[in-house]
């Protein structure tokens, strides 16, 4: 079954989506929300694509590899942005994004970073 074959990638996508949702919410509580606008936007995009990738893998979608390739790209962007901020929630999000990107690339058979 597809969901068993991709279990670690599905878990990474689910964890990344949760980290991104938490980060976006926490960024909205920061004193200078405007300065966090790109971080928040990328968190929202990343959480959405991670949820889509997880679902696609779980159901064995014929588009799972393509979705995961895009997921890795968006995770990279989110990790880069979150990594610029010192807040714990941003650093945790950046790490979850890096992990997810790596596993998505592994799932697609791509080693490009």
C-alpha positions as CSV (number, residue, x, y, z in Angstrom):
1,X,0.0,0.0,0.0
2,X,1.2,3.5,-0.9
3,X,0.7,4.9,2.6
4,X,3.0,2.3,4.1
5,X,5.7,2.8,1.4
6,X,5.8,6.5,2.0
7,X,5.1,6.5,5.8
8,X,8.2,8.5,6.8
9,X,7.5,11.2,4.1
10,X,3.8,11.4,5.1
11,X,4.8,11.8,8.7
12,X,7.3,14.5,7.8
13,X,4.7,16.4,5.7
14,X,2.2,16.2,8.6
15,X,4.8,17.4,11.1
16,X,5.9,20.2,8.7
17,X,2.3,21.3,8.2
18,X,1.7,21.5,11.9
19,X,5.0,23.4,12.5
20,X,4.1,25.9,9.7
21,X,0.6,26.4,11.1
22,X,2.0,27.0,14.5
23,X,4.7,29.4,13.2
24,X,2.1,31.4,11.2
25,X,0.0,31.8,14.3
26,X,2.9,32.7,16.5
27,X,4.2,35.2,13.9
28,X,0.8,37.0,14.1
29,X,1.5,37.5,17.8
30,X,4.9,39.2,17.2
31,X,5.1,42.9,17.9
32,X,6.0,43.7,14.3
33,X,3.7,41.6,12.3
34,X,4.4,43.4,9.1
35,X,8.0,42.4,9.3
36,X,6.8,38.8,9.5
37,X,4.5,39.0,6.5
38,X,6.6,36.9,4.1
39,X,7.2,34.3,6.8
40,X,3.5,34.0,7.5
41,X,2.6,33.8,3.8
42,X,5.2,31.1,3.2
43,X,4.0,29.2,6.3
44,X,0.5,29.1,4.9
45,X,1.6,28.0,1.5
46,X,3.9,25.4,3.0
47,X,1.3,24.0,5.3
48,X,-1.2,23.7,2.5
49,X,1.2,21.9,0.1
50,X,2.4,19.6,2.9
51,X,-1.2,18.6,3.6
52,X,-1.8,18.0,-0.1
53,X,1.4,15.9,-0.4
54,X,0.6,13.8,2.6
55,X,-2.9,13.1,1.3
56,X,-1.7,12.3,-2.2
57,X,0.8,9.8,-0.9
58,X,-1.7,8.2,1.5
59,X,-4.1,7.6,-1.3
60,X,-1.5,6.5,-3.9
61,X,-2.2,9.4,-6.2
62,X,-0.6,9.2,-9.6
63,X,0.5,12.8,-9.0
64,X,2.1,12.2,-5.7
65,X,5.7,12.5,-7.0
66,X,5.0,15.8,-8.8
67,X,3.2,17.2,-5.7
68,X,6.1,16.1,-3.5
69,X,8.6,17.7,-5.8
70,X,6.7,21.0,-5.5
71,X,6.4,20.5,-1.8
72,X,10.2,20.2,-1.5
73,X,10.6,23.5,-3.3
74,X,8.1,25.3,-1.1
75,X,9.6,23.8,2.0
76,X,13.0,25.1,1.0
77,X,11.6,28.6,0.6
78,X,9.9,28.5,3.9
79,X,13.0,27.1,5.7
80,X,15.1,29.8,4.2
81,X,12.7,32.6,5.4
82,X,12.0,31.1,8.8
83,X,15.7,30.5,9.3
84,X,16.3,34.2,9.2
85,X,14.3,34.8,12.3
86,X,15.5,34.1,15.9
87,X,12.2,33.1,17.4
88,X,11.9,29.5,18.5
89,X,8.8,28.9,16.5
90,X,10.6,30.0,13.3
91,X,13.6,27.9,14.0
92,X,11.5,24.8,14.7
93,X,9.5,25.5,11.5
94,X,12.7,25.9,9.5
95,X,14.0,22.5,10.7
96,X,10.7,20.8,10.0
97,X,10.7,22.3,6.5
98,X,14.3,21.1,5.9
99,X,13.4,17.6,7.0
100,X,10.3,17.5,4.9
101,X,12.1,18.8,1.8
102,X,14.7,16.1,2.2
103,X,12.2,13.3,2.6
104,X,10.1,14.6,-0.3
105,X,13.1,14.6,-2.5
106,X,14.0,11.1,-1.4
107,X,10.4,10.0,-2.2
108,X,10.6,11.5,-5.7
109,X,14.1,10.0,-6.3
110,X,15.6,13.5,-6.7
111,X,18.7,14.5,-4.8
112,X,18.7,18.1,-6.0
113,X,18.8,20.6,-3.2
